Amino acid sequence: SDAQANQFASENLIVAEYSAKIRQIIQQSWQIPPSARNGMTALVRLQLVPTGEVVGVSIVQSSGDRVFDRSVEQAVERAARFPELQELGNAVFERNFRTFDLLFRPEDLLR
């Protein structure tokens, strides 16, 4: 139905917006190691609770550089909490942010 399609579209927009906020916060506390090279990617999985607290962080796809992977995990650990997520409805949170993957690339910061 159109109503469902619209709801889905708006949820996707909300998810994109909050994902971008979370990424921005993590990147602010990300200290990229000297070993980082363009083309490296690390996929990190956050486990979150509705208060926005990070209760778990793991690398699901390694960059191949342990130091780089660890720097991404540490950035998430420093961010620790995303209180903005409390603004989301519970259903939206559960569907999209209970576990949540982000891709990190050095070129996002080295530009």
MOPAC internal coordinates of N, CA, C and O (Angstrom, degrees):
PM7 1SCF
backbone

  N    0.0000 0     0.00 0     0.00 0    0    0    0
  C    1.4673 1     0.00 0     0.00 0    1    0    0
  C    1.5281 1   110.17 1     0.00 0    2    1    0
  O    1.2310 1   120.81 1   -20.79 1    3    2    1
  N    1.3127 1   116.06 1   159.21 1    3    2    1
  C    1.4632 1   120.96 1   179.56 1    5    3    2
  C    1.5198 1   111.43 1   -63.27 1    6    5    3
  O    1.2310 1   120.81 1   139.39 1    7    6    5
  N    1.3316 1   116.06 1   -40.61 1    7    6    5
  C    1.4666 1   120.18 1  -178.88 1    9    7    6
  C    1.5319 1   110.10 1   -60.91 1   10    9    7
  O    1.2310 1   121.06 1   136.68 1   11   10    9
  N    1.3290 1   115.57 1   -43.32 1   11   10    9
  C    1.4610 1   119.73 1   179.00 1   13   11   10
  C    1.5235 1   110.76 1   -64.94 1   14   13   11
  O    1.2310 1   120.85 1   137.09 1   15   14   13
  N    1.3210 1   115.98 1   -42.91 1   15   14   13
  C    1.4618 1   120.61 1   179.89 1   17   15   14
  C    1.5322 1   110.30 1   -60.90 1   18   17   15
  O    1.2310 1   120.95 1   137.23 1   19   18   17
  N    1.3337 1   115.79 1   -42.77 1   19   18   17
  C    1.4648 1   120.20 1   178.84 1   21   19   18
  C    1.5145 1   112.21 1   -64.90 1   22   21   19
  O    1.2310 1   121.12 1   139.07 1   23   22   21
  N    1.3178 1   115.46 1   -40.93 1   23   22   21
  C    1.4591 1   120.10 1   179.41 1   25   23   22
  C    1.5294 1   109.59 1   -62.94 1   26   25   23
  O    1.2310 1   121.28 1   138.08 1   27   26   25
  N    1.3322 1   115.15 1   -41.92 1   27   26   25
  C    1.4587 1   121.26 1   180.00 1   29   27   26
  C    1.5263 1   110.41 1   -63.69 1   30   29   27
  O    1.2310 1   120.85 1   135.76 1   31   30   29
  N    1.3589 1   115.98 1   -44.24 1   31   30   29
  C    1.4660 1   121.11 1  -179.81 1   33   31   30
  C    1.5259 1   110.61 1   -62.53 1   34   33   31
  O    1.2310 1   120.41 1   136.34 1   35   34   33
  N    1.3375 1   116.83 1   -43.66 1   35   34   33
  C    1.4572 1   118.74 1  -178.24 1   37   35   34
  C    1.5268 1   110.62 1   -70.13 1   38   37   35
  O    1.2310 1   120.27 1   145.27 1   39   38   37
  N    1.3374 1   117.08 1   -34.73 1   39   38   37
  C    1.4652 1   119.21 1   176.37 1   41   39   38
  C    1.5314 1   110.26 1   -63.91 1   42   41   39
  O    1.2310 1   120.81 1   139.03 1   43   42   41
  N    1.3365 1   116.06 1   -40.97 1   43   42   41
  C    1.4675 1   119.16 1   177.53 1   45   43   42
  C    1.5164 1   111.84 1   -60.89 1   46   45   43
  O    1.2310 1   120.45 1   140.64 1   47   46   45
  N    1.3276 1   116.74 1   -39.36 1   47   46   45
  C    1.4673 1   120.80 1   178.08 1   49   47   46
  C    1.5244 1   110.72 1   -64.20 1   50   49   47
  O    1.2310 1   120.89 1   136.02 1   51   50   49
  N    1.3322 1   115.91 1   -43.98 1   51   50   49
  C    1.4657 1   120.88 1   178.65 1   53   51   50
  C    1.5255 1   110.05 1   -61.27 1   54   53   51
  O    1.2310 1   120.99 1   134.07 1   55   54   53
  N    1.3217 1   115.72 1   -45.93 1   55   54   53
  C    1.4651 1   120.55 1  -179.59 1   57   55   54
  C    1.5242 1   110.36 1   -60.96 1   58   57   55
  O    1.2310 1   120.60 1   136.37 1   59   58   57
  N    1.3305 1   116.46 1   -43.63 1   59   58   57
  C    1.4693 1   120.41 1   179.76 1   61   59   58
  C    1.5269 1   110.57 1   -62.32 1   62   61   59
  O    1.2310 1   120.79 1   138.46 1   63   62   61
  N    1.3311 1   116.10 1   -41.54 1   63   62   61
  C    1.4601 1   121.54 1  -178.43 1   65   63   62
  C    1.5387 1   111.21 1   -65.02 1   66   65   63
  O    1.2310 1   120.82 1   133.63 1   67   66   65
  N    1.3304 1   116.03 1   -46.37 1   67   66   65
  C    1.4606 1   119.68 1  -178.34 1   69   67   66
  C    1.5270 1   111.52 1   -72.40 1   70   69   67
  O    1.2310 1   120.49 1   145.75 1   71   70   69
  N    1.3298 1   116.67 1   -34.25 1   71   70   69
  C    1.4626 1   120.62 1   175.29 1   73   71   70
  C    1.5270 1   109.86 1   -60.37 1   74   73   71
  O    1.2310 1   121.01 1   136.18 1   75   74   73
  N    1.3353 1   115.67 1   -43.82 1   75   74   73
  C    1.4631 1   120.89 1  -179.58 1   77   75   74
  C    1.5299 1   110.42 1   -63.98 1   78   77   75
  O    1.2310 1   120.44 1   139.70 1   79   78   77
  N    1.3459 1   116.77 1   -40.30 1   79   78   77
  C    1.4704 1   120.72 1   177.88 1   81   79   78
  C    1.5310 1   110.69 1   -61.51 1   82   81   79
  O    1.2310 1   121.18 1   133.68 1   83   82   81
  N    1.3316 1   115.34 1   -46.32 1   83   82   81
  C    1.4632 1   120.17 1  -178.49 1   85   83   82
  C    1.5238 1   109.80 1   -62.59 1   86   85   83
  O    1.2310 1   120.58 1   134.57 1   87   86   85
  N    1.3408 1   116.49 1   -45.43 1   87   86   85
  C    1.4578 1   120.90 1   178.96 1   89   87   86
  C    1.5357 1   110.87 1   -57.98 1   90   89   87
  O    1.2310 1   121.04 1   135.77 1   91   90   89
  N    1.3327 1   115.62 1   -44.23 1   91   90   89
  C    1.4590 1   121.10 1  -178.62 1   93   91   90
  C    1.5315 1   110.96 1   -61.08 1   94   93   91
  O    1.2310 1   120.88 1   134.96 1   95   94   93
  N    1.3224 1   115.92 1   -45.04 1   95   94   93
  C    1.4698 1   121.19 1  -179.98 1   97   95   94
  C    1.5354 1   110.40 1   -62.50 1   98   97   95
  O    1.2310 1   120.75 1   135.65 1   99   98   97
  N    1.3226 1   116.17 1   -44.35 1   99   98   97
  C    1.4678 1   119.59 1  -179.92 1  101   99   98
  C    1.5259 1   110.16 1   -64.99 1  102  101   99
  O    1.2310 1   120.71 1   137.00 1  103  102  101
  N    1.3322 1   116.24 1   -43.00 1  103  102  101
  C    1.4666 1   119.28 1  -177.99 1  105  103  102
  C    1.5219 1   112.08 1   -63.11 1  106  105  103
  O    1.2310 1   120.62 1   148.83 1  107  106  105
  N    1.3377 1   116.43 1   -31.17 1  107  106  105
  C    1.4695 1   119.35 1   178.18 1  109  107  106
  C    1.5176 1   111.99 1   -64.19 1  110  109  107
  O    1.2310 1   120.28 1   152.28 1  111  110  109
  N    1.3447 1   117.07 1   -27.72 1  111  110  109
  C    1.4583 1   118.46 1  -179.02 1  113  111  110
  C    1.5354 1   111.94 1  -105.41 1  114  113  111
  O    1.2310 1   121.10 1  -170.37 1  115  114  113
  N    1.3446 1   115.50 1     9.63 1  115  114  113
  C    1.4642 1   120.85 1  -178.04 1  117  115  114
  C    1.5098 1   110.73 1   -85.59 1  118  117  115
  O    1.2310 1   120.79 1   -60.94 1  119  118  117
  N    1.3047 1   116.10 1   119.06 1  119  118  117
  C    1.4691 1   120.99 1   174.90 1  121  119  118
  C    1.5221 1   107.29 1  -103.52 1  122  121  119
  O    1.2310 1   121.14 1   -77.53 1  123  122  121
  N    1.3266 1   115.42 1   102.47 1  123  122  121
  C    1.4592 1   120.06 1  -175.89 1  125  123  122
  C    1.5296 1   109.68 1   -71.54 1  126  125  123
  O    1.2310 1   120.19 1   -52.26 1  127  126  125
  N    1.3341 1   117.24 1   127.74 1  127  126  125
  C    1.4574 1   119.55 1  -179.60 1  129  127  126
  C    1.5290 1   111.60 1   -71.37 1  130  129  127
  O    1.2310 1   120.53 1   -24.14 1  131  130  129
  N    1.3389 1   116.60 1   155.86 1  131  130  129
  C    1.4667 1   120.42 1  -179.67 1  133  131  130
  C    1.5288 1   112.67 1   -60.02 1  134  133  131
  O    1.2310 1   120.27 1   156.76 1  135  134  133
  N    1.3240 1   117.08 1   -23.24 1  135  134  133
  C    1.4686 1   120.93 1  -178.61 1  137  135  134
  C    1.5284 1   112.78 1   -74.73 1  138  137  135
  O    1.2310 1   120.24 1   169.31 1  139  138  137
  N    1.3270 1   117.14 1   -10.69 1  139  138  137
  C    1.4688 1   120.86 1  -176.91 1  141  139  138
  C    1.5210 1   110.49 1   -65.25 1  142  141  139
  O    1.2310 1   121.52 1   -41.54 1  143  142  141
  N    1.3037 1   114.71 1   138.46 1  143  142  141
  C    1.4686 1   121.06 1   178.07 1  145  143  142
  C    1.5234 1   109.08 1  -130.22 1  146  145  143
  O    1.2310 1   121.13 1   -30.35 1  147  146  145
  N    1.3414 1   115.45 1   149.65 1  147  146  145
  C    1.4625 1   119.52 1   172.76 1  149  147  146
  C    1.5180 1   109.03 1   -56.48 1  150  149  147
  O    1.2310 1   120.79 1   -37.40 1  151  150  149
  N    1.3152 1   116.10 1   142.60 1  151  150  149
  C    1.4566 1   120.02 1   179.59 1  153  151  150
  C    1.5254 1   111.98 1    97.75 1  154  153  151
  O    1.2310 1   120.39 1   163.02 1  155  154  153
  N    1.3467 1   116.85 1   -16.98 1  155  154  153
  C    1.4671 1   119.48 1   175.54 1  157  155  154
  C    1.5239 1   108.49 1   -73.48 1  158  157  155
  O    1.2310 1   120.72 1   -37.13 1  159  158  157
  N    1.3201 1   116.22 1   142.87 1  159  158  157
  C    1.4623 1   120.19 1   172.60 1  161  159  158
  C    1.5179 1   108.81 1  -139.05 1  162  161  159
  O    1.2310 1   121.10 1   -40.49 1  163  162  161
  N    1.3023 1   115.50 1   139.51 1  163  162  161
  C    1.4693 1   121.36 1   173.28 1  165  163  162
  C    1.5162 1   107.21 1  -126.89 1  166  165  163
  O    1.2310 1   120.73 1   -52.49 1  167  166  165
  N    1.3284 1   116.22 1   127.51 1  167  166  165
  C    1.4575 1   120.66 1   176.99 1  169  167  166
  C    1.5237 1   107.57 1   -99.39 1  170  169  167
  O    1.2310 1   121.27 1   -60.65 1  171  170  169
  N    1.3185 1   115.17 1   119.35 1  171  170  169
  C    1.4646 1   120.05 1  -176.37 1  173  171  170
  C    1.5242 1   109.34 1  -111.54 1  174  173  171
  O    1.2310 1   120.86 1   -40.21 1  175  174  173
  N    1.3208 1   115.95 1   139.79 1  175  174  173
  C    1.4713 1   121.42 1   178.36 1  177  175  174
  C    1.5213 1   109.20 1  -109.34 1  178  177  175
  O    1.2310 1   121.28 1   -56.77 1  179  178  177
  N    1.3200 1   115.16 1   123.23 1  179  178  177
  C    1.4596 1   121.33 1   176.77 1  181  179  178
  C    1.5207 1   108.28 1   -99.62 1  182  181  179
  O    1.2310 1   120.84 1   -41.88 1  183  182  181
  N    1.3163 1   116.01 1   138.12 1  183  182  181
  C    1.4668 1   120.65 1   168.74 1  185  183  182
  C    1.5156 1   106.20 1  -109.42 1  186  185  183
  O    1.2310 1   121.12 1   -54.18 1  187  186  185
  N    1.3198 1   115.47 1   125.82 1  187  186  185
  C    1.4512 1   120.79 1  -172.84 1  189  187  186
  C    1.5160 1   110.55 1  -125.11 1  190  189  187
  O    1.2310 1   121.11 1   -23.76 1  191  190  189
  N    1.3341 1   115.49 1   156.24 1  191  190  189
  C    1.4608 1   121.70 1   170.86 1  193  191  190
  C    1.5264 1   107.78 1  -113.25 1  194  193  191
  O    1.2310 1   119.95 1   -17.41 1  195  194  193
  N    1.3514 1   117.70 1   162.59 1  195  194  193
  C    1.4684 1   120.35 1  -172.28 1  197  195  194
  C    1.5290 1   115.22 1   -57.62 1  198  197  195
  O    1.2310 1   119.44 1   159.49 1  199  198  197
  N    1.3236 1   118.68 1   -20.51 1  199  198  197
  C    1.4671 1   120.10 1   175.68 1  201  199  198
  C    1.5222 1   111.13 1   -73.32 1  202  201  199
  O    1.2310 1   120.24 1   171.85 1  203  202  201
  N    1.3297 1   117.15 1    -8.15 1  203  202  201
  C    1.4580 1   121.02 1  -179.50 1  205  203  202
  C    1.5221 1   112.41 1    94.08 1  206  205  203
  O    1.2310 1   120.65 1   179.98 1  207  206  205
  N    1.3427 1   116.37 1    -0.02 1  207  206  205
  C    1.4564 1   119.23 1  -179.88 1  209  207  206
  C    1.5140 1   111.88 1   -74.94 1  210  209  207
  O    1.2310 1   121.45 1   -39.28 1  211  210  209
  N    1.3287 1   114.82 1   140.72 1  211  210  209
  C    1.4594 1   121.20 1   174.75 1  213  211  210
  C    1.5233 1   107.97 1   -82.31 1  214  213  211
  O    1.2310 1   120.53 1   -59.00 1  215  214  213
  N    1.3395 1   116.59 1   121.00 1  215  214  213
  C    1.4636 1   119.95 1   179.42 1  217  215  214
  C    1.5281 1   111.47 1  -109.55 1  218  217  215
  O    1.2310 1   120.65 1   174.69 1  219  218  217
  N    1.3172 1   116.36 1    -5.31 1  219  218  217
  C    1.4588 1   119.56 1   177.41 1  221  219  218
  C    1.5104 1   110.15 1  -163.72 1  222  221  219
  O    1.2310 1   121.12 1   -34.71 1  223  222  221
  N    1.3169 1   115.46 1   145.29 1  223  222  221
  C    1.4674 1   120.14 1   175.17 1  225  223  222
  C    1.5173 1   107.44 1  -143.25 1  226  225  223
  O    1.2310 1   121.03 1   -47.82 1  227  226  225
  N    1.3355 1   115.63 1   132.18 1  227  226  225
  C    1.4589 1   118.95 1   177.55 1  229  227  226
  C    1.5212 1   109.68 1  -147.66 1  230  229  227
  O    1.2310 1   121.47 1   -28.91 1  231  230  229
  N    1.3142 1   114.79 1   151.09 1  231  230  229
  C    1.4592 1   120.78 1   175.72 1  233  231  230
  C    1.5284 1   106.92 1   -87.14 1  234  233  231
  O    1.2310 1   120.57 1   -60.76 1  235  234  233
  N    1.3261 1   116.52 1   119.24 1  235  234  233
  C    1.4615 1   118.76 1   179.41 1  237  235  234
  C    1.5232 1   111.71 1   -96.31 1  238  237  235
  O    1.2310 1   121.25 1   159.85 1  239  238  237
  N    1.3261 1   115.22 1   -20.15 1  239  238  237
  C    1.4577 1   118.60 1   174.41 1  241  239  238
  C    1.5179 1   106.84 1  -141.16 1  242  241  239
  O    1.2310 1   120.81 1   -67.08 1  243  242  241
  N    1.3142 1   116.06 1   112.92 1  243  242  241
  C    1.4604 1   121.52 1  -173.98 1  245  243  242
  C    1.5197 1   111.46 1   -74.89 1  246  245  243
  O    1.2310 1   121.13 1   -28.93 1  247  246  245
  N    1.3201 1   115.45 1   151.07 1  247  246  245
  C    1.4646 1   121.51 1   173.77 1  249  247  246
  C    1.5275 1   110.12 1   -77.63 1  250  249  247
  O    1.2310 1   120.72 1   166.80 1  251  250  249
  N    1.3361 1   116.24 1   -13.20 1  251  250  249
  C    1.4578 1   120.20 1  -173.59 1  253  251  250
  C    1.5207 1   111.41 1    92.91 1  254  253  251
  O    1.2310 1   120.86 1   173.55 1  255  254  253
  N    1.3353 1   115.95 1    -6.45 1  255  254  253
  C    1.4667 1   122.19 1   179.10 1  257  255  254
  C    1.5252 1   107.72 1  -121.44 1  258  257  255
  O    1.2310 1   120.69 1   -70.38 1  259  258  257
  N    1.3147 1   116.28 1   109.62 1  259  258  257
  C    1.4746 1   119.64 1  -174.50 1  261  259  258
  C    1.5189 1   112.66 1   -61.38 1  262  261  259
  O    1.2310 1   121.03 1   144.13 1  263  262  261
  N    1.3263 1   115.64 1   -35.87 1  263  262  261
  C    1.4708 1   119.96 1  -179.11 1  265  263  262
  C    1.5309 1   110.08 1   -65.77 1  266  265  263
  O    1.2310 1   121.30 1   138.10 1  267  266  265
  N    1.3211 1   115.12 1   -41.90 1  267  266  265
  C    1.4624 1   120.28 1   177.88 1  269  267  266
  C    1.5295 1   110.47 1   -63.99 1  270  269  267
  O    1.2310 1   120.60 1   132.94 1  271  270  269
  N    1.3367 1   116.46 1   -47.06 1  271  270  269
  C    1.4729 1   120.41 1   178.41 1  273  271  270
  C    1.5233 1   110.37 1   -55.95 1  274  273  271
  O    1.2310 1   121.27 1   134.04 1  275  274  273
  N    1.3199 1   115.18 1   -45.96 1  275  274  273
  C    1.4717 1   120.39 1  -177.73 1  277  275  274
  C    1.5308 1   110.76 1   -63.53 1  278  277  275
  O    1.2310 1   120.35 1   143.00 1  279  278  277
  N    1.3258 1   116.93 1   -37.00 1  279  278  277
  C    1.4779 1   120.19 1  -179.68 1  281  279  278
  C    1.5216 1   111.01 1   -62.96 1  282  281  279
  O    1.2310 1   120.73 1   145.14 1  283  282  281
  N    1.3385 1   116.20 1   -34.86 1  283  282  281
  C    1.4663 1   121.09 1   177.86 1  285  283  282
  C    1.5329 1   109.50 1   -68.73 1  286  285  283
  O    1.2310 1   120.77 1   133.87 1  287  286  285
  N    1.3373 1   116.13 1   -46.13 1  287  286  285
  C    1.4730 1   119.73 1   178.07 1  289  287  286
  C    1.5291 1   110.75 1   -59.32 1  290  289  287
  O    1.2310 1   120.77 1   137.39 1  291  290  289
  N    1.3240 1   116.14 1   -42.61 1  291  290  289
  C    1.4718 1   119.58 1  -178.32 1  293  291  290
  C    1.5265 1   111.24 1   -65.97 1  294  293  291
  O    1.2310 1   120.27 1   143.98 1  295  294  293
  N    1.3121 1   117.08 1   -36.02 1  295  294  293
  C    1.4717 1   120.40 1   177.92 1  297  295  294
  C    1.5268 1   110.13 1   -62.27 1  298  297  295
  O    1.2310 1   120.71 1   138.70 1  299  298  297
  N    1.3387 1   116.25 1   -41.30 1  299  298  297
  C    1.4651 1   120.72 1   177.86 1  301  299  298
  C    1.5291 1   109.54 1   -65.18 1  302  301  299
  O    1.2310 1   121.00 1   135.66 1  303  302  301
  N    1.3293 1   115.70 1   -44.34 1  303  302  301
  C    1.4739 1   119.88 1  -179.11 1  305  303  302
  C    1.5287 1   110.86 1   -63.03 1  306  305  303
  O    1.2310 1   120.17 1   142.67 1  307  306  305
  N    1.3234 1   117.28 1   -37.33 1  307  306  305
  C    1.4738 1   119.88 1   177.86 1  309  307  306
  C    1.5252 1   110.98 1   -67.43 1  310  309  307
  O    1.2310 1   120.72 1   141.23 1  311  310  309
  N    1.3363 1   116.22 1   -38.77 1  311  310  309
  C    1.4722 1   119.76 1   178.54 1  313  311  310
  C    1.5322 1   109.45 1   -64.87 1  314  313  311
  O    1.2310 1   120.57 1   136.26 1  315  314  313
  N    1.3309 1   116.51 1   -43.74 1  315  314  313
  C    1.4704 1   125.75 1   168.32 1  317  315  314
  C    1.5354 1   116.12 1    64.68 1  318  317  315
  O    1.2310 1   120.15 1   143.21 1  319  318  317
  N    1.3202 1   117.32 1   -36.79 1  319  318  317
  C    1.4521 1   118.82 1  -172.65 1  321  319  318
  C    1.5227 1   110.65 1  -156.15 1  322  321  319
  O    1.2310 1   120.71 1   -40.52 1  323  322  321
  N    1.3104 1   116.24 1   139.48 1  323  322  321
  C    1.4671 1   122.71 1   179.41 1  325  323  322
  C    1.5261 1   108.39 1  -123.48 1  326  325  323
  O    1.2310 1   120.65 1   -98.30 1  327  326  325
  N    1.3390 1   116.36 1    81.70 1  327  326  325
  C    1.4705 1   119.99 1  -173.81 1  329  327  326
  C    1.5297 1   112.82 1   -58.55 1  330  329  327
  O    1.2310 1   120.33 1   157.28 1  331  330  329
  N    1.3537 1   116.97 1   -22.72 1  331  330  329
  C    1.4668 1   120.49 1   178.38 1  333  331  330
  C    1.5274 1   111.59 1   -54.32 1  334  333  331
  O    1.2310 1   120.48 1   150.29 1  335  334  333
  N    1.3254 1   116.70 1   -29.71 1  335  334  333
  C    1.4659 1   119.94 1  -176.86 1  337  335  334
  C    1.5208 1   112.42 1   -64.38 1  338  337  335
  O    1.2310 1   120.54 1   160.55 1  339  338  337
  N    1.3295 1   116.57 1   -19.45 1  339  338  337
  C    1.4649 1   119.72 1   177.36 1  341  339  338
  C    1.5219 1   111.72 1   -65.59 1  342  341  339
  O    1.2310 1   120.62 1   160.95 1  343  342  341
  N    1.3379 1   116.42 1   -19.05 1  343  342  341
  C    1.4688 1   120.44 1  -179.77 1  345  343  342
  C    1.5294 1   111.06 1   -74.40 1  346  345  343
  O    1.2310 1   120.46 1   162.28 1  347  346  345
  N    1.3311 1   116.73 1   -17.72 1  347  346  345
  C    1.4618 1   120.21 1  -176.21 1  349  347  346
  C    1.5160 1   111.06 1   -79.43 1  350  349  347
  O    1.2310 1   120.99 1   -29.73 1  351  350  349
  N    1.3136 1   115.71 1   150.27 1  351  350  349
  C    1.4584 1   119.45 1   171.24 1  353  351  350
  C    1.5218 1   108.88 1   -66.45 1  354  353  351
  O    1.2310 1   121.11 1   -26.22 1  355  354  353
  N    1.3309 1   115.48 1   153.78 1  355  354  353
  C    1.4579 1   120.29 1  -176.91 1  357  355  354
  C    1.5323 1   112.59 1   -59.48 1  358  357  355
  O    1.2310 1   120.47 1   138.49 1  359  358  357
  N    1.3188 1   116.71 1   -41.51 1  359  358  357
  C    1.4681 1   120.11 1  -177.93 1  361  359  358
  C    1.5303 1   110.81 1   -63.90 1  362  361  359
  O    1.2310 1   120.98 1   137.26 1  363  362  361
  N    1.3210 1   115.73 1   -42.74 1  363  362  361
  C    1.4683 1   120.47 1   179.06 1  365  363  362
  C    1.5281 1   109.70 1   -64.19 1  366  365  363
  O    1.2310 1   120.78 1   137.26 1  367  366  365
  N    1.3304 1   116.12 1   -42.74 1  367  366  365
  C    1.4672 1   120.02 1   177.22 1  369  367  366
  C    1.5287 1   110.78 1   -59.01 1  370  369  367
  O    1.2310 1   120.85 1   128.24 1  371  370  369
  N    1.3248 1   115.98 1   -51.76 1  371  370  369
  C    1.4684 1   120.54 1  -176.27 1  373  371  370
  C    1.5310 1   111.83 1   -59.85 1  374  373  371
  O    1.2310 1   121.03 1   139.31 1  375  374  373
  N    1.3315 1   115.63 1   -40.69 1  375  374  373
  C    1.4680 1   119.27 1  -177.89 1  377  375  374
  C    1.5154 1   112.56 1   -69.93 1  378  377  375
  O    1.2310 1   120.36 1   147.11 1  379  378  377
  N    1.3298 1   116.91 1   -32.89 1  379  378  377
  C    1.4671 1   119.37 1  -166.48 1  381  379  378
  C    1.5230 1   116.50 1  -120.04 1  382  381  379
  O    1.2310 1   120.09 1   153.95 1  383  382  381
  N    1.3191 1   117.43 1   -26.05 1  383  382  381
  C    1.4635 1   118.42 1  -170.95 1  385  383  382
  C    1.5211 1   114.89 1  -123.28 1  386  385  383
  O    1.2310 1   119.46 1   178.78 1  387  386  385
  N    1.3131 1   118.64 1    -1.22 1  387  386  385
  C    1.4747 1   120.07 1   177.18 1  389  387  386
  C    1.5352 1   107.90 1   -61.04 1  390  389  387
  O    1.2310 1   120.69 1   130.29 1  391  390  389
  N    1.3213 1   116.29 1   -49.71 1  391  390  389
  C    1.4647 1   120.18 1   163.72 1  393  391  390
  C    1.5129 1   105.99 1  -125.89 1  394  393  391
  O    1.2310 1   121.44 1   -35.36 1  395  394  393
  N    1.3173 1   114.84 1   144.64 1  395  394  393
  C    1.4492 1   119.65 1  -162.52 1  397  395  394
  C    1.5278 1   107.90 1  -155.06 1  398  397  395
  O    1.2310 1   120.52 1   -56.37 1  399  398  397
  N    1.3384 1   116.61 1   123.63 1  399  398  397
  C    1.4721 1   120.83 1  -177.58 1  401  399  398
  C    1.5244 1   111.56 1  -103.19 1  402  401  399
  O    1.2310 1   121.13 1   -40.58 1  403  402  401
  N    1.3104 1   115.45 1   139.42 1  403  402  401
  C    1.4653 1   121.54 1   175.38 1  405  403  402
  C    1.5231 1   108.93 1  -130.80 1  406  405  403
  O    1.2310 1   120.74 1   -39.31 1  407  406  405
  N    1.3130 1   116.19 1   140.69 1  407  406  405
  C    1.4590 1   121.79 1   177.41 1  409  407  406
  C    1.5296 1   108.95 1  -100.67 1  410  409  407
  O    1.2310 1   121.12 1   -50.55 1  411  410  409
  N    1.3166 1   115.47 1   129.45 1  411  410  409
  C    1.4636 1   120.35 1   178.17 1  413  411  410
  C    1.5158 1   111.27 1  -115.12 1  414  413  411
  O    1.2310 1   121.62 1   -46.31 1  415  414  413
  N    1.3167 1   114.51 1   133.69 1  415  414  413
  C    1.4603 1   122.10 1   178.72 1  417  415  414
  C    1.5227 1   108.50 1  -131.80 1  418  417  415
  O    1.2310 1   120.03 1   -43.69 1  419  418  417
  N    1.3276 1   117.55 1   136.31 1  419  418  417
  C    1.4694 1   118.72 1   179.79 1  421  419  418
  C    1.5222 1   112.53 1   -56.73 1  422  421  419
  O    1.2310 1   120.29 1   145.07 1  423  422  421
  N    1.3520 1   117.05 1   -34.93 1  423  422  421
  C    1.4705 1   117.21 1  -175.32 1  425  423  422
  C    1.5226 1   112.33 1   -65.77 1  426  425  423
  O    1.2310 1   120.19 1   163.94 1  427  426  425
  N    1.3442 1   117.24 1   -16.06 1  427  426  425
  C    1.4628 1   118.80 1   175.38 1  429  427  426
  C    1.5315 1   110.20 1   -63.12 1  430  429  427
  O    1.2310 1   120.23 1   152.33 1  431  430  429
  N    1.3275 1   117.16 1   -27.67 1  431  430  429
  C    1.4636 1   121.06 1  -177.61 1  433  431  430
  C    1.5093 1   113.27 1  -111.08 1  434  433  431
  O    1.2310 1   119.67 1   156.33 1  435  434  433
  N    1.3248 1   118.23 1   -23.67 1  435  434  433
  C    1.4539 1   120.10 1  -170.90 1  437  435  434
  C    1.5300 1   113.08 1   -85.07 1  438  437  435
  O    1.2310 1   120.35 1   176.74 1  439  438  437
  N    1.3376 1   116.93 1    -3.26 1  439  438  437
  C    1.4684 1   119.99 1  -179.12 1  441  439  438
  C    1.5177 1   111.35 1   -57.21 1  442  441  439
  O    1.2310 1   120.10 1   180.00 1  443  442  441

